[in-house]
Amino acid sequence: MEPKTDGAPTLDLSEIEDEDVLNKMLDDTADFEERRMIRAALRDLLKKKRDKREQDRGSRQQDLRQQGLSKGRASTNQPSTNRAAGQPISTSAMNKTGASPPAAASQKRPPTAAAAAAPNVKNVKQMLLDWCRAKTEPYEGVDIQNFSSSWKDGIAFCALVHRFFPDAFEYSILNPNKPRDNFQLAFDTAE
């Protein structure tokens, strides 16, 4: 705790690791200097969270690459087969022809980036949906379940934009029966 100039103790904002607590504090205070300090603490907290997510994402990608490479190595330890006859090809048979069969060549190559990234696509979509849900949670009428029907009336998109630009428009006056107007408002505001 740091002492305030008027003698009342104040909390060290860098110790708070809950975004909601800082947002509540920001809503509750009217003092410009306190609001500035809380906003700075929020920015720092969000940066820490973003850095941690990027670090976690990097380690997950590294794990996936390692799994892909280890699967590629495991397949090269298996004997090559003659696809037409379904029989194993001996290395001496490969040496006699002077070339390896195409099946053996494809097994020795490491997986492509697309193959290694394929399992991660679902995770990325889910992470993006979760992020959208978290950012639009306090907004009435927004229930994000997917990337299609949840966005059709433009309300979810407006809520997402409003979360970052709360003074740009009045969220409560949006009409779900006018999706074109909602999308236009959200895109104009985001630009």
C-alpha positions as CSV (number, residue, x, y, z in Angstrom):
1,M,0.0,0.0,0.0
2,E,1.2,3.5,-0.8
3,P,0.1,6.4,1.3
4,K,-2.1,9.0,-0.4
5,T,-1.3,12.7,0.1
6,D,-4.5,13.1,2.2
7,G,-3.4,10.3,4.6
8,A,-5.8,7.6,3.4
9,P,-4.0,4.4,2.2
10,T,-4.3,3.4,-1.4
11,L,-3.8,0.0,-3.1
12,D,-0.8,-0.8,-5.3
13,L,-2.6,-1.2,-8.7
14,S,0.2,-3.4,-10.1
15,E,-0.7,-6.1,-7.6
16,I,-4.3,-6.4,-9.0
17,E,-4.5,-9.2,-11.6
18,D,-8.3,-9.1,-12.2
19,E,-9.4,-7.0,-15.1
20,D,-13.0,-6.8,-13.7
21,V,-11.7,-5.4,-10.4
22,L,-9.8,-2.7,-12.2
23,N,-12.8,-1.9,-14.5
24,K,-15.0,-1.6,-11.4
25,M,-12.5,0.7,-9.8
26,L,-12.4,2.8,-12.9
27,D,-16.3,3.0,-12.9
28,D,-16.3,4.0,-9.2
29,T,-13.8,6.8,-9.3
30,A,-14.3,10.3,-10.6
31,D,-10.8,11.6,-9.9
32,F,-8.9,12.2,-13.1
33,E,-5.5,11.2,-11.7
34,E,-6.9,8.0,-10.2
35,R,-8.6,7.1,-13.5
36,R,-5.3,7.7,-15.3
37,M,-3.5,5.4,-13.0
38,I,-6.2,2.7,-13.2
39,R,-6.2,2.9,-17.0
40,A,-2.4,2.5,-17.0
41,A,-2.7,-0.5,-14.6
42,L,-5.4,-2.0,-17.0
43,R,-3.1,-1.5,-20.0
44,D,-0.2,-3.2,-18.1
45,L,-2.5,-6.1,-17.0
46,L,-3.8,-6.6,-20.6
47,K,-0.3,-6.5,-21.9
48,K,0.8,-9.2,-19.4
49,K,-2.2,-11.3,-20.4
50,R,-1.5,-10.9,-24.1
51,D,2.2,-11.7,-23.6
52,K,1.3,-14.8,-21.6
53,R,-1.2,-15.9,-24.3
54,E,1.4,-15.4,-27.0
55,Q,3.9,-17.4,-24.9
56,D,1.3,-20.2,-24.4
57,R,0.4,-20.2,-28.1
58,G,4.1,-20.4,-29.0
59,S,4.6,-23.3,-26.7
60,R,1.5,-25.1,-28.1
61,Q,2.7,-24.5,-31.6
62,Q,6.1,-25.9,-30.7
63,D,4.5,-28.9,-29.1
64,L,2.4,-29.5,-32.3
65,R,5.5,-29.2,-34.4
66,Q,7.4,-31.7,-32.2
67,Q,4.4,-34.1,-32.3
68,G,4.3,-33.8,-36.1
69,L,8.0,-34.4,-36.4
70,S,8.0,-37.3,-34.0
71,K,5.1,-38.9,-36.0
72,G,7.1,-38.3,-39.1
73,R,10.1,-40.0,-37.6
74,A,8.0,-42.9,-36.3
75,S,6.7,-43.6,-39.8
76,T,10.2,-43.7,-41.2
77,N,11.1,-46.5,-38.8
78,Q,8.3,-48.7,-40.3
79,P,9.3,-50.9,-43.2
80,S,8.4,-49.7,-46.7
81,T,5.7,-51.6,-48.5
82,N,5.2,-52.5,-52.1
83,R,1.7,-51.0,-52.5
84,A,0.7,-53.2,-55.4
85,A,1.6,-56.4,-53.7
86,G,1.2,-55.2,-50.1
87,Q,4.5,-56.7,-49.1
88,P,7.5,-55.1,-47.4
89,I,10.3,-53.8,-49.6
90,S,13.7,-54.8,-48.5
91,T,16.5,-52.2,-48.5
92,S,18.4,-54.5,-50.8
93,A,15.6,-54.4,-53.3
94,M,15.7,-50.6,-53.2
95,N,19.5,-50.6,-53.7
96,K,19.2,-52.9,-56.8
97,T,16.9,-50.5,-58.6
98,G,19.0,-47.5,-57.5
99,A,15.9,-45.5,-56.4
100,S,13.5,-45.7,-53.5
101,P,9.8,-46.2,-54.2
102,P,7.6,-43.1,-53.9
103,A,5.9,-44.5,-50.8
104,A,9.2,-44.6,-48.9
105,A,10.2,-41.2,-50.1
106,S,6.9,-39.6,-48.8
107,Q,7.4,-41.2,-45.4
108,K,10.8,-39.7,-44.9
109,R,9.7,-36.1,-45.5
110,P,8.7,-34.1,-42.4
111,P,5.1,-33.0,-42.4
112,T,4.2,-29.8,-44.1
113,A,3.3,-26.6,-42.3
114,A,-0.4,-27.0,-43.3
115,A,-0.5,-30.6,-41.9
116,A,1.1,-29.5,-38.7
117,A,-1.3,-26.6,-38.3
118,A,-4.4,-28.5,-39.2
119,P,-5.2,-29.7,-35.6
120,N,-4.7,-26.2,-34.3
121,V,-7.3,-24.5,-36.6
122,K,-10.1,-25.7,-34.3
123,N,-8.3,-24.4,-31.3
124,V,-7.8,-21.0,-32.9
125,K,-11.5,-20.8,-33.8
126,Q,-12.5,-21.7,-30.3
127,M,-10.1,-19.2,-28.8
128,L,-11.5,-16.5,-31.0
129,L,-15.1,-17.4,-30.1
130,D,-14.2,-17.4,-26.4
131,W,-12.5,-14.0,-26.7
132,C,-15.6,-12.6,-28.5
133,R,-17.8,-14.0,-25.8
134,A,-15.6,-12.5,-23.0
135,K,-15.6,-9.1,-24.6
136,T,-19.4,-9.0,-25.3
137,E,-20.5,-10.7,-22.0
138,P,-21.9,-7.6,-20.3
139,Y,-24.0,-6.7,-23.4
140,E,-27.7,-7.5,-23.4
141,G,-29.0,-9.5,-26.4
142,V,-25.6,-10.9,-27.3
143,D,-25.1,-14.7,-27.2
144,I,-22.1,-15.7,-29.3
145,Q,-22.2,-19.5,-30.1
146,N,-20.7,-19.6,-33.6
147,F,-19.4,-17.4,-36.5
148,S,-22.6,-17.4,-38.5
149,S,-26.0,-17.0,-36.9
150,S,-24.7,-15.3,-33.7
151,W,-23.6,-12.4,-35.9
152,K,-26.5,-12.1,-38.4
153,D,-28.3,-9.2,-36.8
154,G,-25.1,-7.1,-36.3
155,I,-25.7,-6.7,-32.6
156,A,-22.8,-8.9,-31.5
157,F,-20.5,-7.0,-33.9
158,C,-21.7,-3.6,-32.5
159,A,-21.2,-4.9,-29.0
160,L,-17.6,-5.9,-29.8
161,V,-16.9,-2.5,-31.4
162,H,-18.7,-0.7,-28.5
163,R,-16.5,-2.5,-26.0
164,F,-13.5,-0.7,-27.4
165,F,-15.2,2.6,-28.4
166,P,-17.9,3.1,-25.7
167,D,-18.4,6.8,-26.5
168,A,-18.8,6.3,-30.2
169,F,-22.5,5.4,-30.2
170,E,-25.3,4.4,-27.8
171,Y,-25.6,0.6,-27.7
172,S,-29.0,0.6,-26.1
173,I,-30.7,2.1,-29.2
174,L,-29.6,-0.6,-31.6
175,N,-32.4,-2.5,-33.4
176,P,-31.9,-6.3,-34.1
177,N,-34.4,-6.0,-36.9
178,K,-32.1,-3.6,-38.8
179,P,-28.9,-5.6,-39.4
180,R,-27.7,-3.5,-42.3
181,D,-27.8,-0.3,-40.1
182,N,-26.1,-2.2,-37.2
183,F,-23.3,-3.4,-39.4
184,Q,-22.9,0.0,-41.1
185,L,-22.6,1.7,-37.7
186,A,-20.1,-0.9,-36.4
187,F,-17.9,-0.6,-39.5
188,D,-18.1,3.2,-39.6
189,T,-17.1,3.3,-35.9
190,A,-14.3,0.8,-36.3
191,E,-12.7,2.7,-39.2
